[in-house]
């Protein structure tokens, strides 16, 4: 017991003061498991860094990841077992709170063998909670630091029918932190041309005036849409299509909530309709 407290004192002396104060708060609130299994990792922009795994003799573990100011962190999770009941919870902050929850993955994620999670800044917190059974090395973790990337662009479209490109959010298909905002403006010339946006894995619906879009909000030509279904990986992937005829400039913006990404194809063509079309395959 004395040895354990001595090691804890050494650990506190080596950590940044901000983290030390947070861990002291956890200790005062009886969250002693963090001192049993705690990992701090500073992530340099030179390349991915493998993270030390949890002590599987414990029931929980916490990682604090830190990059340089102005950077973003990308966490790479790979499940190593076909089945487990472990849970990993990732937060977009130094302190874990519901307001900063990015995503929670559970049960070795049979449908997503590899998961990537993106932070909005230089801090990320990861908490592991062991399931009913004790498995050795159920997953591996690595992290990489990137320069912060803005999520907006102006797209000039040619006066030619057909698909003209694909838009992707930075770091697609990562899970994104809460309240991520992206904005695109499309310039179509001549104005007689129509424009279609096709969204993979999305199902959009017009949002009422007071409706909260908890899983993502789109504003297209001042019309507000809510994303109310999302299939990251299913047997049949939904494709949502939006057709319209802009006068000359189309503005589309999105607010991404937890566990989301965007992959959208852009298509121009004749016509001046506005409708939704659903298919059961990727275009």
N, C-alpha and C positions, 0 to 999 in steps of 0.2 A: 504494500500500500504506500509506504514512504517512497519507494522507487518510482511508483506511478506518479505521485505528486511532484517529485523532482523532475521527471521527464516533462510533465505538463508545464512546470515553471520555465524550463529551457525552451519549450515550444513557444510559449508566450513571448519570451524575450527575443526570439528570432522573427516573429511575425510583424507586419506593419501594425501601427498603433490602432488604425481603424478596425482591422480584423480582431485584434486583441480585445478591444472593448466589446465587440459583438459577441465573441466567444464567452467573455465574462458574463454578459447578459444571459446567454443560454445556460451557463452553469447555475446562475442564480435562479433560473426558472426550471431547474431540475432536468435539463436536457443534457445529461452527462454523457450520453452516447456519442456526442460529437467529439469529445475529448478522447474517447476510445478509438474512434476511427475518423480522423480528420486529415484532409489533404489540401495543401495550398500549392498552386502552380502558377508561376509567372510565364506567360506565353509570348515568345518573341516572334517577330514577323518573318523569320528566316525559313519557316516550314512547319509542318505538323509535329506536334509533341505528343508522345504516348503518355497517358496518365497512369499512375500507379493504381491498381485495382483495390477494391475494398477488402477489409478483413472479414472473410465470410464466417468467422466464428462470432461475429457481432451481428446485431439485427439491423443496423443502420450505419450510414456513413455520409459524410458531406465533403464536397470539393468546392473550394473557392478558386476561380480562374481569373487572372488579371492580365490584361494587355496594356500597351502604352496608351496614353490619352489620345483620343481621336481615332482609335481603332475599334474594330468589331471582332467578336469572337465567334468562331464556328466550331461547334461540338460535333464530333463524329461518334455515333453509337453503333456498335456492331454486336448483335446477339450471337453467342457461340453455342447455344443449346437449342434444340428443336422445341422444347417445352420447359417452362418454369413459371413461377408466380411472383417473381420479383417486380418491383416498380422503380422507375427512375423519373424524378420530377426535376424540371429545369426552370430556373427563374432568371429574369432579366435584371438582376440587381445583386447587391452584396448581401442583402437580407431577404430571406424567403417570405413572400407574402402573396396573397391571391391577386393583388393588383398587378404584380410583376410576373405572374405565371406565364411561361411560354407554352409548355406542353407537359403532359404526363404520359409515359409509355409503360405498358404493363404486359406481363406474361410472355416475355421473349418475342413479342410482336411477330407472330408467324407470317403475317401478310407484309411486314416491312422488316426485312432482315437487317437492313442498314437504315439508320435514321440520322439526319443532319439537322442541327438546331442553331439558329443565328441569334446573336444578341444585338442590342441597339448601341451598346457602348463597350467600355473596356472591362466591365465586370460581368461574371456569370456565376450562379450558384447551382450546384447539382446535388441532389439528395437521393440516396439509394435506400430502399426499404426491402428487406428480405421477405420472401414469401413463406409459405407454410413449411417448405423443406429447405435444407441447406445444400446448395450446389456449389461446386468449386468452379470459379471463373465462368459465370453465366454470360458475361459480356465483356467487351473491351471498349475503352474510351481513348480518344485522342482529340486534340484541340489545335486550332490554327488561328493566328491573328491576321486580319486584313485591314487595309486602309478603308475608312468609312466610304461607302458608295451611296450616292443619291439615287432615288428611284423616281426619276421624271425625265421626259424627253419630248421633243417635237419631231413628228414623223411626217415627211413629205411623200405623198403617194403619187405615182404616175397615172396618167389617164389611160390605163390599160386594164382590161378585165382579168380576173383571176387572182389567185393568192399572191401577195407581194411580200410576205415575210411573216415572221413570228416574233412576238414580244414575250420576254421573260423578265420576271422580277430578278434583281441581283441575287445570286446564290441559289437560284431555283434548282432542286425542289425543297429547299430547307424549310423548317418550321420557323415562323417569324415571331418577333416579340409583339406584345399588345400595342395597338394604336400605330402600327406602321402605316405610313401614308405614301401612296404612289400616284403620280399624275402624268398623263400623256395628252398631247394635243396632236390631232391629225389634220393635215392640210390637204384638201382634195381639190383638184382643178382639172377640168371645169366643174362647175357646181351641178351639172346635169348627171354626173356620176354618183352612184350610190356607194355605200360602204357597209361591209358586214364584219362583225367581230364574232369569233367563235371561241368559246371558253371550254377547255378540257376539264372535266370533273366538276362542272358548275351547274347549278340550277338557280336561275334568277327569277325574282318576282317583284312587281312594283310595290314599293313600300308606302304605307299610308302615312299621313302627316305625323302622327305621334308614335309610329312603330319603331321599336329599337332593333337595329340590325346587329345581333349579337355575334354572328359568324362572318361578318364582312359586309361592307356597304359600298355600292357603286353609285357614282353620280355621273350620268351620261346625258349631255345636253340639258343640264339642270333637272333631269328626271332621276329620282332616287330609287335604287333597287337594293333588295336584300338577298344575300346568298343564303338559302335555307336548306341546302343539302350539299354535301361534298364527299365524293368518293376518291380518296387518295389512291387506293389500289383495290379494285374489285374486278370480278370477272367481266362485267359489262360496265364500261366507263361512259358516263354521260357527257355529251357535248352540247353546250348551249350556244345558240346563235342569235345575234341581234342585228337586224337590218335597219338602215335608215338612210336618209338623203340629207346630208348637211348642206348648208348654204355655201360655206367655204371652209369653215374651221370647226372641227369637232373637239371638244374637251372631255376626256374621260378620267375620272379620278377614283381611287379605291382606298378604303381604310381597312387594313387587314387586322383581324383579331388573332386569337390563338390558333396555332396549328394550321397555317394556311400558306398557299403559294399560288402563283398565277402562271399559266402558259396559255397564250392567246394568239390565234392566227388572224391575220388581217387580209381581207379580200375586198376588192372593188368590182363594180359592175354597174350596168344600166338598171334603172328602176328607182322608185321612190316609195317603197313600202316600209312599214315598221311592224315586225312580228317576231315571234319566237318559234324556233324549230328545234325539236329534240331528236337526237339519234342515239343509237346504242353502240357506237364505235368511234374511235378517234378519226379525225379527218387527216 
